[in-house]
Amino acid sequence: MALAALASLALFAAGPARAWGALGHRTVGAIAWANIQPETRARIRQLMAHQKEMDTPACPMKTIKDVAVWPDCIKGENWRWAYASSWHYHDQPVCGDFNLKEECRDGNCVTAQITRNERLLADRKLAPILRLQALSFVVHFVGDVHQPLHVGENHDLGGNRITADYGAAPARNLHSIWDGVLAERAISSANPPLVRTYSKADKARLATGDVADWARESWQISKDFLYPEAFGGTIPCNAREPARITWSEAATEKAIPIVDQRIEQAGLRLAKMLDAALAKG
């Protein structure tokens, strides 16, 4: 019985569903942390001091990297947090027009929840525990909206229904390749490293637009690159998708700079958002 209990705990610790993968989200958070103002950093630390009040001991928030993955970690207690499941994406069919007013019933999508939680985070009258939760959702969801398959999709749950081979590894789905192994390869091979203090020129170039712009960028990448690359040059808009594809090494080489840029953009845009919410006043 003791061994079974330990096994259950191990599965719980290792098993939360992920988006951008843990490394991707932690990298977005770390980029933001390296580029926010000192006042913002101090106020984030003040909020993180209330982490025990969240009553999620399996999902601590001791660092900004922990904060970044908390919304995925709590999926291990889905009975408690299931209402937030649809907040991680905003499906936009790549075979249709981009229209953020659709596919977001009652604000239950990533774009609406970034805006909502940014407002909660900035409200100094709210209890710290509410603002800490909002902080984590903002950090995580800004990462999510920059993952192309969290916006662009072809009625396949953002590639989750597409079985995909990737190198010699066991078959995955297309979404998990972009969330995990592809993101990890892009981050680990980046030169210079993605986590650093960026210049003013870099920030001016990368930290642009608003939430709608970021979603449109992800949709455009899915439409112009990701889906055509997955399906041999064309998107199967008027036909059933193949049951299984291969994500090739050539496709990976093309995708790596796109992934790196999306993570850089997410981190610097997040830093700008956090400064606006926390540094002033």
SEVEXVO-245448 format. One record per residue (C-alpha): residue number from 0; x, y, z. Coordinates in steps of 0.2 Angstrom, whole numbers, plus 2048, in hexadecimal, padded with zeros to 3 digits. Each point is the difference from the previous one (the first is absolute). Layout:
BEGIN
{node NUM; {X; Y; Z}} ...
//
This chain:
BEGIN
{node 0; {800; 800; 800}} {node 1; {80E; 80C; 804}} {node 2; {808; 7FD; 7EF}} {node 3; {7F0; 803; 7F8}} {node 4; {7FE; 810; 809}} {node 5; {811; 806; 7FB}} {node 6; {7FC; 7FB; 7EE}} {node 7; {7F1; 80A; 800}} {node 8; {809; 80F; 807}} {node 9; {80D; 7FE; 7F2}} {node 10; {7F3; 800; 7F2}} {node 11; {7F7; 80F; 807}} {node 12; {811; 80A; 801}} {node 13; {805; 7FB; 7EE}} {node 14; {7EF; 7FF; 7F8}} {node 15; {7F9; 812; 7FE}} {node 16; {7FB; 804; 7EE}} {node 17; {80B; 80D; 7F8}} {node 18; {800; 80E; 7F3}} {node 19; {811; 806; 7F9}} {node 20; {806; 7F3; 80C}} {node 21; {807; 804; 811}} {node 22; {810; 806; 7F9}} {node 23; {7F8; 80C; 7F4}} {node 24; {7F5; 808; 80D}} {node 25; {80E; 801; 80D}} {node 26; {80B; 808; 7F2}} {node 27; {7F2; 80D; 7FC}} {node 28; {7FF; 804; 813}} {node 29; {813; 801; 802}} {node 30; {802; 80C; 7F1}} {node 31; {7F2; 80B; 808}} {node 32; {809; 800; 811}} {node 33; {811; 805; 7F8}} {node 34; {7F7; 80F; 7F7}} {node 35; {7F4; 807; 80D}} {node 36; {803; 80F; 80A}} {node 37; {807; 7FE; 812}} {node 38; {7EF; 806; 807}} {node 39; {7F7; 7F3; 7F7}} {node 40; {80B; 7F2; 806}} {node 41; {7FE; 806; 812}} {node 42; {7ED; 800; 7FF}} {node 43; {800; 7EF; 7F8}} {node 44; {80A; 7F9; 80E}} {node 45; {7F3; 808; 80C}} {node 46; {7F2; 7F7; 7F7}} {node 47; {80A; 7EF; 800}} {node 48; {802; 801; 813}} {node 49; {7ED; 7FC; 801}} {node 50; {802; 7F0; 7F6}} {node 51; {7FB; 7F4; 80F}} {node 52; {7EF; 809; 800}} {node 53; {7FD; 7F8; 7EF}} {node 54; {800; 7EF; 808}} {node 55; {808; 7F7; 7F1}} {node 56; {80F; 7F8; 809}} {node 57; {804; 7F5; 7F1}} {node 58; {801; 810; 7F5}} {node 59; {80B; 80D; 809}} {node 60; {803; 811; 7FA}} {node 61; {811; 804; 808}} {node 62; {808; 808; 7F0}} {node 63; {7FA; 808; 7F0}} {node 64; {803; 7EF; 7F7}} {node 65; {7F4; 7F7; 80C}} {node 66; {7F3; 80E; 7FE}} {node 67; {802; 7FD; 7ED}} {node 68; {7FB; 7ED; 801}} {node 69; {7F3; 801; 80E}} {node 70; {7F1; 801; 7F5}} {node 71; {806; 7F0; 7F7}} {node 72; {805; 7F8; 811}} {node 73; {7EF; 802; 808}} {node 74; {7F8; 7F5; 7F2}} {node 75; {805; 7F2; 80C}} {node 76; {7F1; 805; 80A}} {node 77; {7F4; 802; 7F2}} {node 78; {7F1; 7FE; 80C}} {node 79; {805; 811; 807}} {node 80; {806; 80A; 7F1}} {node 81; {7F7; 7F8; 7F1}} {node 82; {7F7; 811; 7FD}} {node 83; {811; 807; 7FA}} {node 84; {804; 7F3; 7F3}} {node 85; {7F9; 80A; 7F1}} {node 86; {80A; 80F; 805}} {node 87; {810; 7F9; 7F8}} {node 88; {7FB; 802; 7EE}} {node 89; {7F5; 80A; 7F4}} {node 90; {7FD; 7F5; 7F1}} {node 91; {800; 809; 7EF}} {node 92; {7FE; 7F4; 7F1}} {node 93; {80E; 803; 7F3}} {node 94; {7F3; 7FC; 7F2}} {node 95; {7F6; 80F; 805}} {node 96; {801; 812; 804}} {node 97; {809; 807; 810}} {node 98; {7F2; 806; 80C}} {node 99; {803; 801; 812}} {node 100; {7EE; 803; 804}} {node 101; {7FC; 7EE; 7FC}} {node 102; {805; 7F0; 80A}} {node 103; {801; 809; 810}} {node 104; {7EF; 7FD; 80A}} {node 105; {7FF; 80B; 80F}} {node 106; {812; 804; 800}} {node 107; {806; 7EF; 802}} {node 108; {810; 801; 7F4}} {node 109; {812; 805; 802}} {node 110; {7FE; 811; 7F9}} {node 111; {7F2; 806; 80B}} {node 112; {808; 7F8; 80F}} {node 113; {810; 809; 7FD}} {node 114; {7F7; 811; 800}} {node 115; {7F5; 7FB; 80F}} {node 116; {80F; 7FA; 80B}} {node 117; {80A; 80F; 7FB}} {node 118; {7F3; 80B; 807}} {node 119; {7FF; 7F5; 810}} {node 120; {812; 801; 803}} {node 121; {801; 813; 7FF}} {node 122; {7F2; 802; 80C}} {node 123; {809; 804; 811}} {node 124; {7EF; 7FF; 809}} {node 125; {7FE; 7EE; 7FD}} {node 126; {807; 7F3; 80C}} {node 127; {812; 7FA; 7FD}} {node 128; {7FA; 7EE; 7FD}} {node 129; {7F5; 806; 7F2}} {node 130; {80E; 80A; 7F8}} {node 131; {80C; 7F2; 802}} {node 132; {7F5; 7F4; 7F6}} {node 133; {7FD; 80E; 7F3}} {node 134; {813; 802; 7FF}} {node 135; {802; 7EE; 7FC}} {node 136; {7F2; 7FF; 7F3}} {node 137; {808; 810; 7F7}} {node 138; {811; 7F8; 800}} {node 139; {7FA; 7F0; 7FA}} {node 140; {7F3; 806; 7F3}} {node 141; {80B; 80C; 7F8}} {node 142; {80B; 7F1; 7FC}} {node 143; {7F2; 7F6; 7FA}} {node 144; {7F9; 80D; 7F4}} {node 145; {811; 800; 7F8}} {node 146; {800; 7EE; 7FC}} {node 147; {7F9; 7FF; 7EE}} {node 148; {7F5; 7F0; 804}} {node 149; {7F7; 809; 80E}} {node 150; {7F8; 80B; 7F4}} {node 151; {801; 7F9; 7EE}} {node 152; {7F8; 7EF; 7FD}} {node 153; {7F6; 7F6; 7F3}} {node 154; {7F2; 7F8; 80B}} {node 155; {80D; 7F5; 807}} {node 156; {802; 807; 812}} {node 157; {80F; 80A; 7FA}} {node 158; {809; 7F1; 7F9}} {node 159; {7FC; 7F4; 80F}} {node 160; {7F6; 7F5; 7F5}} {node 161; {80F; 7FE; 7F3}} {node 162; {80B; 7F1; 804}} {node 163; {812; 805; 7FC}} {node 164; {810; 7F8; 7FE}} {node 165; {810; 809; 806}} {node 166; {811; 7F9; 7FD}} {node 167; {802; 7EF; 808}} {node 168; {7F5; 804; 80F}} {node 169; {7F0; 7F8; 803}} {node 170; {7F1; 808; 7F7}} {node 171; {7F9; 810; 807}} {node 172; {7F3; 80C; 7FA}} {node 173; {804; 810; 7F7}} {node 174; {7FB; 80B; 80E}} {node 175; {80C; 7F7; 80C}} {node 176; {80F; 801; 7F4}} {node 177; {7FE; 813; 800}} {node 178; {7FD; 801; 813}} {node 179; {80E; 7F5; 805}} {node 180; {80E; 7F9; 7F6}} {node 181; {801; 80D; 7F3}} {node 182; {7FF; 80E; 80D}} {node 183; {80D; 7F8; 80B}} {node 184; {80C; 7FE; 7F1}} {node 185; {7FD; 812; 7FA}} {node 186; {803; 807; 812}} {node 187; {810; 7F5; 804}} {node 188; {808; 804; 7EF}} {node 189; {7FD; 813; 800}} {node 190; {80F; 80B; 7FE}} {node 191; {800; 80C; 809}} {node 192; {7F6; 7F8; 80E}} {node 193; {7EE; 805; 800}} {node 194; {801; 805; 813}} {node 195; {80A; 810; 801}} {node 196; {7FD; 813; 802}} {node 197; {7FB; 806; 7EF}} {node 198; {805; 811; 7F8}} {node 199; {7F4; 80E; 7FE}} {node 200; {801; 7FD; 7ED}} {node 201; {7FB; 7EE; 803}} {node 202; {7F2; 804; 80B}} {node 203; {7F9; 80D; 7F4}} {node 204; {801; 7F3; 7F2}} {node 205; {7F8; 7F2; 809}} {node 206; {7F5; 807; 80E}} {node 207; {7F3; 806; 7F4}} {node 208; {7ED; 7FF; 7FE}} {node 209; {7F2; 7FB; 80B}} {node 210; {7F8; 7EF; 804}} {node 211; {7F5; 800; 7F0}} {node 212; {810; 803; 7F6}} {node 213; {809; 7F2; 809}} {node 214; {7F2; 7F4; 7FC}} {node 215; {800; 805; 7EE}} {node 216; {812; 7FD; 7FF}} {node 217; {7FE; 7EE; 807}} {node 218; {7F2; 7FD; 7F4}} {node 219; {80A; 806; 7F1}} {node 220; {80E; 7F5; 804}} {node 221; {7F5; 7F1; 801}} {node 222; {7F7; 805; 7F0}} {node 223; {810; 805; 7F6}} {node 224; {80D; 7F4; 807}} {node 225; {7FB; 7F3; 80C}} {node 226; {7F1; 7F7; 7F8}} {node 227; {807; 801; 7EE}} {node 228; {811; 7F9; 807}} {node 229; {7F7; 7F2; 809}} {node 230; {7F5; 7FB; 7F1}} {node 231; {80C; 801; 7F1}} {node 232; {7FD; 812; 7FB}} {node 233; {7ED; 802; 801}} {node 234; {7F4; 800; 80D}} {node 235; {7F2; 7F3; 7FF}} {node 236; {7F2; 80D; 801}} {node 237; {7F3; 7F6; 7F6}} {node 238; {806; 7EE; 804}} {node 239; {803; 7F6; 80F}} {node 240; {811; 802; 808}} {node 241; {80C; 7F1; 7FE}} {node 242; {7FF; 7F5; 810}} {node 243; {813; 800; 801}} {node 244; {80E; 80C; 7FB}} {node 245; {813; 801; 802}} {node 246; {807; 811; 806}} {node 247; {811; 7FF; 7F7}} {node 248; {811; 806; 805}} {node 249; {7FF; 80D; 7F2}} {node 250; {7F0; 807; 808}} {node 251; {808; 801; 811}} {node 252; {80E; 80A; 7F9}} {node 253; {7F4; 80C; 7F8}} {node 254; {7F6; 801; 810}} {node 255; {80E; 803; 80D}} {node 256; {802; 813; 7FC}} {node 257; {7ED; 802; 801}} {node 258; {7FF; 7F8; 811}} {node 259; {80F; 80A; 807}} {node 260; {7F8; 810; 7FA}} {node 261; {7EF; 7FC; 807}} {node 262; {807; 7FC; 811}} {node 263; {80B; 810; 7FF}} {node 264; {7F0; 80A; 7FC}} {node 265; {7F6; 7F8; 80D}} {node 266; {80D; 804; 80E}} {node 267; {803; 812; 7FB}} {node 268; {7EE; 804; 7FD}} {node 269; {7FC; 7F8; 811}} {node 270; {80D; 80B; 808}} {node 271; {7F8; 80F; 7F9}} {node 272; {7EF; 7FA; 806}} {node 273; {806; 7FD; 811}} {node 274; {809; 811; 802}} {node 275; {7F0; 808; 7FA}} {node 276; {7F6; 7F7; 80D}} {node 277; {80C; 800; 80F}} {node 278; {80E; 80D; 7FE}} {node 279; {7F6; 810; 802}} {node 280; {7F6; 807; 80E}} 
//
